[in-house]
């Protein structure tokens, strides 16, 4: 008589260790994937906290500046923004116009000059090109505090003290701008330039009709960075401008800081108003900024 083989099913409890192991692995993988998000959230909070504190300080009522609470007490003083703009013995409307003129003219000149220099370094071969380019890059290691006195002496000898051009011209052609444009333009095929030369185009025509349209993203990035830097520049205008009618916004904001006390609520309120143009500019050109940074340096 044949003996039937036993095909008993495993006890349900025996599969539990395997399920627990898989659950622990999935939980560990989820925690591992969550670590970057947690770190980024912490860093974001740390980066945003000074800005949040600035907003909180700008809304503190007069006489409550020593209050360290994040929510101003006993009320939100929105009138601080009007008080800051109409503060006695200040010309904030004129300061804003001065900053706007300097930033716009500086940006236009910087984009034009750096684009031409970057084009020359990227597409022309001449003796000493590499050495000259490295010398230009070496100037990035020299802080402005070292060249501050020679810059002031040069501006003074040119008769540009208390003149917009005394603030605009120094630093218009920058090593960073030349490097940024040169790295991007190296990715443009040389065959396009050769074809234009065969068709009889001049070198300047090649630059205007081919190079500039193809380099729109990097030029937009350079323009944004230049505008932000010039709008927020404090030290150079402080050296060159000593008439109140010529002051820029960063210098004008210091009027709220006296010898014995400071109107910190008004300082923060004026600072918030002054960053509106830069934030708006960045948000408007954000897609150009991101794509330009991503594509710069792909070749060379």
C-alpha positions, 0 to 999 in steps of 0.5 A: 500500500503506497504511503501518501507523502505529507504536504503539510502547509507551513505554520503561518507564524514561520513567515513572520520573520521574513515579513518583518525583515522586509518591513524593516528594510522598506522602513530603513530605505524610506528613512534613508530617502528622507534624510536629504529632505530633512537636511534641506528643510533645516538648511532652508529654515536657517537661511530664511530665518534672518529674512523672517527676523528682518520682516518681524523687526520692520513691523515692531512699533516705536518704543518696542525695538528691544522686544525679541519676540518673532511676532511684534507686540502689541501690534503690527506697525505697518506705518514703519514703511511710510515713516522710513520713506519720509524720514526727516533729512532724507531723500529716499526717492532720489536715492532710489533713482540714483541706485536705479541709474547706476545699476542699469547703466552698469549692467548694460556696459558690463554685459556688452564689454564682458561679452566682447572679451569673452568672445575674443577669449573663446573664439580667437587664437592669438599669442599669449591668450591662455596666459592673459586669460589666467592673469584675468582670472587671478584678479578674482583673488584680489579683494576690493579692499586692496584696490580701493585706494588706487581706484579712488585715486584714479577716479579722483584724478579723472574728476569723477568724484560726486559723479555717476561715472565714478561709480559706474566705470570701476569694475564694469569689465569683471574677471567673473563676467569674462570667465562666465561668458567665455565658458559658455561661448566655447560650446558654440560650434566654430563651424557656424562662424566659419560659415558666416565668414564664407558668406562675407559677414564681418567679425562684428556682424558675426558677434551681433547676429550669431554669438549674441542670440545664441548666448542670450541665457548666459548674458541674462545671467550676467545681467542679473548678477551685475544688477544685483551687485550694483544695486546693493553695492555700498563701499564704492558709492561711499568712497566716490559720492559725498553729496547727499543728493548723489547717495544710493539706497544702501548709503541712505539706509545708514541715516537711521543709525545715529551716534547713540541709537539706531532706528532698527525698525526703520532700517529693516523697513527701508531694507525690505523696500529696497530689495523689491526690485532685485527680487522682482528682477530675479523672479522675472528672469529665473528661467534664464538664470537657471538654464544659463548656469546649467549650460555654462562650462559644458565645454572647455 
